[in-house]
Amino acid sequence: MTLPLEGIRVLDLSRLLPGPYCSMLLSDLGAEVIKFEQPGVGDYVREMIPEIFMSVNRNKKSVTLSLKAEKGKEIFYGMVEKSDVVLEGFSPGVTKRLGVDYEAVRKINSMIVYCSVSGFGQDGPYRDIPGHDINYLGVGGVLSLPGQVGVAPSRPGLPIVDLSSSMFATVSILAALMARDKIGKGQYIDVSMTDGIVSWMSVRAGGYLTTGKVPGVTEMGHLAPANDIFETKDGKKVTVGALEEHFWESLCKALGLKELLDNPRYSTHKKRIENGKEISKKLRAAFLRKDRSEWIEEMNKARVPCGPVNTMEEVFSDPHILHRGLVKEIDDPRLGKIRQVPFPVKFSETPARVKSPPPKMGEHTEEVLLSFGYTKEDIEDLRREKVI
């Protein structure tokens, strides 16, 4: 079966989450991804948060290689000659000190696409400040945005900045690969995690950017009282997205709150936002009258956008999620059967594929080096010298 990125080789120097999620997407689409790990150390997330490692490192070959050793650099340079992409997630300046930065690499292979993912980018006042997802959420303004009527802003449960930067890196790498044939060379890609989340922030900042006026809570369109999360009688929760007028009308009728439709103070979306707290109080009281399953059934019949707030267990046993193939079982030589969330987009002709489980550290070192022309004796020497 042909895969979209068959024939593309990615040398992945990244670790933790942003880079590895990007290279996993590329590998799902058929790219050969060689994951480099420091001998004896490996990707930090293997031990720190093993569930993340298991979720973003399938389909990759793990090679242990010391880039601090001259022979390690030589091995890497040799692989660069026969590769298409280098992906790294070090702090700015580290790859230059190691001698594997873009300037060094493009002298070896001018067609290489070299992508750096860092917190604040390769230049600017914050370039050298360390950080993690929560820090970039703060700088990007996301943590200042409330998500519910009458509830203070809170931190998302997912590493939003890590994942958004992974997506920007993936799209940019694919664009640069397409551009190679047009411009006759590769290029350098500087992905800033903060830049990416500020781009996402733009969908909330459109009014401010246009007028210069900072929106108040009553001017944030996503904070409509019928676009929220509600607790039900059995202690579970439902989501409701009744933004448009016809959905608002159907919601009020389904809840037995037709009097809300007769109140001129609630007659438009803007007025409902302005009076959000009082409407929210009435909606919350109404939802407490029945169990979650009852409300979902009634709302579905009334054609109101409504669904469950699923637990993790409920997500991965949900009949629709299973029907869409979002849980795939694969064999792992150490753990037996494990489940993965595969590439989520469906292709009619060249579907993505899960080929192999997350690798053990250095599992493919010998295999990869042999494929690049090293002998078993060479490999033993490199092991003795702690290059691999």
MIBA-152923 format. One record per residue (C-alpha): residue in one letter; z, y, x. Coordinates in steps of 0.02 Angstrom, whole numbers, plus 50000, padded with zeros to 5 digits. Layout:
  r      w      v      u
  a      Z      Y      X
...
This chain:
  r      w      v      u
  m  50000  50000  50000
  t  49948  50168  50071
  l  50085  50299  50088
  p  50049  50486  50096
  l  50120  50514  50271
  e  50065  50351  50352
  g  50021  50383  50534
  i  50140  50531  50552
  r  50280  50508  50679
  v  50438  50613  50669
  l  50563  50627  50812
  d  50728  50670  50728
  l  50863  50748  50836
  s  50965  50806  50687
  r  51130  50738  50620
  l  51252  50764  50477
  l  51156  50809  50316
  p  51020  50944  50313
  g  50903  50870  50444
  p  50931  50687  50399
  y  50897  50717  50213
  c  50734  50802  50262
  s  50680  50660  50377
  m  50727  50532  50244
  l  50609  50616  50121
  l  50471  50612  50252
  s  50507  50429  50288
  d  50505  50384  50103
  l  50330  50458  50100
  g  50275  50347  50242
  a  50313  50441  50404
  e  50385  50342  50549
  v  50552  50424  50586
  i  50638  50391  50752
  k  50819  50448  50740
  f  50895  50493  50909
  e  51082  50471  50930
  q  51193  50510  51079
  p  51249  50347  51163
  g  51427  50302  51117
  v  51439  50447  50993
  g  51299  50434  50867
  d  51278  50539  50712
  y  51450  50614  50675
  v  51432  50581  50489
  r  51432  50391  50518
  e  51621  50399  50533
  m  51661  50568  50456
  i  51580  50540  50285
  p  51499  50367  50288
  e  51436  50381  50108
  i  51325  50526  50162
  f  51258  50428  50310
  m  51215  50280  50198
  s  51128  50392  50072
  v  51011  50489  50188
  n  50962  50376  50333
  r  50860  50234  50260
  n  50685  50196  50325
  k  50729  50260  50500
  k  50735  50182  50672
  s  50891  50225  50772
  v  50871  50250  50959
  t  51017  50295  51073
  l  50961  50418  51206
  s  51052  50541  51318
  l  50953  50702  51327
  k  51073  50764  51462
  a  51002  50634  51581
  e  50836  50673  51666
  k  50770  50500  51626
  g  50820  50528  51445
  k  50717  50688  51441
  e  50570  50595  51519
  i  50578  50464  51382
  f  50584  50598  51248
  y  50439  50693  51326
  g  50336  50534  51329
  m  50368  50508  51144
  v  50324  50690  51107
  e  50149  50657  51175
  k  50119  50530  51037
  s  50213  50615  50894
  d  50180  50744  50759
  v  50348  50820  50715
  v  50511  50861  50804
  l  50659  50900  50690
  e  50823  50967  50757
  g  50983  51039  50683
  f  51079  51101  50835
  s  51155  51274  50851
  p  51029  51401  50915
  g  51005  51387  51104
  v  51063  51206  51123
  t  50888  51130  51132
  k  50839  51257  51265
  r  50989  51208  51370
  l  50940  51026  51349
  g  50760  51062  51393
  v  50689  50997  51228
  d  50656  51163  51141
  y  50489  51210  51063
  e  50425  51299  51218
  a  50454  51144  51323
  v  50384  51026  51192
  r  50225  51120  51151
  k  50174  51117  51334
  i  50170  50928  51317
  n  50089  50922  51144
  s  50013  51081  51074
  m  49989  50997  50905
  i  50175  50965  50878
  v  50261  51038  50724
  y  50436  51084  50780
  c  50567  51121  50645
  s  50741  51191  50679
  v  50871  51193  50540
  s  51023  51303  50574
  g  51154  51397  50476
  f  51094  51575  50500
  g  50927  51552  50586
  q  50870  51576  50765
  d  50900  51764  50771
  g  51006  51899  50688
  p  51187  51957  50699
  y  51258  51792  50633
  r  51149  51679  50740
  d  51291  51607  50844
  i  51425  51597  50710
  p  51470  51416  50667
  g  51475  51365  50485
  h  51456  51236  50349
  d  51390  51232  50171
  i  51538  51326  50097
  n  51518  51469  50221
  y  51333  51493  50181
  l  51370  51486  49995
  g  51490  51630  50022
  v  51373  51737  50127
  g  51231  51705  50007
  g  51334  51765  49859
  v  51331  51603  49762
  l  51521  51589  49758
  s  51531  51757  49669
  l  51434  51693  49519
  p  51532  51622  49372
  g  51458  51468  49293
  q  51548  51470  49125
  v  51604  51599  48999
  g  51780  51656  49040
  v  51796  51545  49193
  a  51811  51611  49370
  p  51675  51565  49497
  s  51703  51398  49584
  r  51628  51295  49722
  p  51488  51174  49672
  g  51529  50990  49692
  l  51366  50959  49786
  p  51323  51030  49959
  i  51193  51145  49882
  v  51147  51241  50041
  d  51128  51083  50145
  l  51011  51008  50017
  s  50911  51166  49983
  s  50880  51189  50169
  s  50823  51008  50180
  m  50696  51040  50043
  f  50634  51200  50126
  a  50618  51106  50291
  t  50521  50965  50209
  v  50400  51080  50119
  s  50375  51184  50276
  i  50341  51033  50386
  l  50212  50968  50263
  a  50130  51140  50256
  a  50124  51151  50446
  l  50048  50976  50458
  m  49911  51030  50337
  a  49883  51190  50437
  r  49857  51099  50603
  d  49679  51052  50566
  k  49640  51230  50511
  i  49717  51322  50659
  g  49697  51187  50792
  k  49880  51182  50844
  g  50056  51149  50785
  q  50189  51281  50760
  y  50374  51320  50761
  i  50474  51323  50598
  d  50641  51416  50589
  v  50738  51358  50435
  s  50896  51458  50402
  m  51014  51377  50277
  t  51075  51548  50225
  d  50898  51614  50202
  g  50861  51469  50086
  i  51011  51496  49974
  v  50975  51684  49966
  s  50802  51635  49904
  w  50885  51531  49767
  m  51005  51676  49733
  s  50854  51783  49687
  v  50845  51705  49514
  r  51014  51785  49474
  a  50979  51946  49569
  g  50813  51994  49491
  g  50888  52138  49391
  y  50986  52206  49539
  l  50836  52195  49655
  t  50728  52285  49527
  t  50848  52423  49471
  g  50986  52427  49602
  k  51115  52401  49464
  v  51241  52262  49491
  p  51250  52157  49332
  g  51417  52136  49246
  v  51473  51971  49171
  t  51406  52023  49001
  e  51234  52052  49078
  m  51214  51881  49159
  g  51094  51788  49046
  h  51152  51615  49098
  l  51328  51650  49035
  a  51283  51634  48852
  p  51425  51556  48751
  a  51310  51418  48685
  n  51249  51376  48860
  d  51407  51294  48921
  i  51518  51140  48939
  f  51633  51088  48797
  e  51775  50963  48785
  t  51771  50840  48641
  k  51907  50751  48542
  d  51914  50600  48659
  g  51941  50708  48814
  k  51762  50690  48873
  k  51638  50832  48889
  v  51465  50881  48831
  t  51338  51008  48892
  v  51249  51123  48771
  g  51099  51232  48808
  a  51067  51324  48646
  l  50987  51482  48717
  e  50837  51510  48604
  e  50863  51572  48426
  h  50809  51411  48341
  f  50928  51309  48450
  w  51070  51431  48413
  e  51040  51414  48227
  s  51033  51224  48236
  l  51193  51219  48339
  c  51291  51325  48216
  k  51232  51220  48070
  a  51274  51056  48159
  l  51448  51120  48201
  g  51479  51183  48024
  l  51488  51363  48086
  k  51355  51443  47978
  e  51463  51598  47964
  l  51416  51639  48144
  l  51236  51657  48088
  d  51285  51787  47960
  n  51380  51895  48084
  p  51270  52040  48143
  r  51372  52050  48305
  y  51298  51880  48354
  s  51120  51907  48293
  t  51032  51916  48463
  h  51050  51829  48629
  k  51108  51991  48710
  k  51240  52021  48576
  r  51303  51842  48593
  i  51328  51869  48779
  e  51421  52032  48747
  n  51536  51941  48626
  g  51537  51781  48725
  k  51723  51750  48736
  e  51757  51757  48549
  i  51606  51646  48510
  s  51656  51525  48647
  k  51830  51507  48573
  k  51756  51457  48404
  l  51632  51335  48481
  r  51767  51252  48587
  a  51878  51227  48435
  a  51733  51150  48338
  f  51688  51026  48475
  l  51866  50961  48479
  r  51845  50890  48304
  k  51740  50738  48356
  d  51714  50619  48502
  r  51578  50646  48631
  s  51466  50507  48568
  e  51474  50573  48390
  w  51426  50748  48442
  i  51283  50690  48552
  e  51213  50587  48409
  e  51227  50732  48287
  m  51155  50859  48410
  n  51009  50746  48451
  k  50970  50729  48266
  a  50980  50919  48248
  r  50867  50940  48402
  v  50999  51040  48497
  p  50994  51024  48688
  c  51153  50925  48715
  g  51208  50786  48831
  p  51357  50704  48914
  v  51449  50760  49069
  n  51432  50592  49153
  t  51551  50519  49279
  m  51475  50443  49436
  e  51490  50270  49358
  e  51404  50330  49200
  v  51261  50411  49295
  f  51212  50251  49384
  s  51223  50145  49228
  d  51135  50270  49114
  p  50987  50182  49028
  h  50868  50328  49057
  i  50915  50343  49242
  l  50887  50155  49262
  h  50723  50160  49166
  r  50660  50297  49284
  g  50695  50184  49433
  l  50825  50299  49510
  v  50933  50154  49567
  k  50852  50033  49688
  e  50936  49881  49762
  i  50893  49834  49941
  d  50957  49708  50069
  d  51070  49766  50209
  p  51102  49638  50347
  r  51285  49691  50362
  l  51333  49736  50184
  g  51220  49624  50082
  k  51145  49704  49926
  i  51164  49893  49924
  r  51098  50023  49802
  q  51001  50179  49847
  v  50929  50326  49752
  p  50744  50318  49799
  f  50620  50462  49813
  p  50630  50538  49638
  v  50448  50592  49613
  k  50319  50472  49542
  f  50146  50460  49624
  s  50006  50375  49529
  e  49914  50316  49685
  t  50028  50329  49838
  p  50208  50301  49780
  a  50351  50328  49901
  r  50441  50173  49961
  v  50612  50116  50022
  k  50572  50000  50166
  s  50733  49973  50262
  p  50920  50009  50251
  p  51011  50139  50356
  p  51010  50078  50536
  k  51153  50030  50650
  m  51173  50151  50794
  g  51041  50110  50924
  e  50976  49963  50822
  h  50794  49999  50866
  t  50812  50065  51043
  e  50731  49915  51126
  e  50597  49896  50992
  v  50544  50078  51005
  l  50546  50085  51195
  l  50443  49926  51206
  s  50316  50004  51088
  f  50302  50153  51207
  g  50264  50041  51356
  y  50435  50012  51433
  t  50474  49837  51493
  k  50633  49738  51459
  e  50681  49765  51641
  d  50658  49953  51621
  i  50767  49950  51467
  e  50906  49854  51556
  d  50903  49980  51698
  l  50916  50123  51573
  r  51064  50038  51491
  r  51154  50017  51657
  e  51125  50201  51695
  k  51191  50247  51520
  v  51030  50338  51477
  i  51018  50236  51317
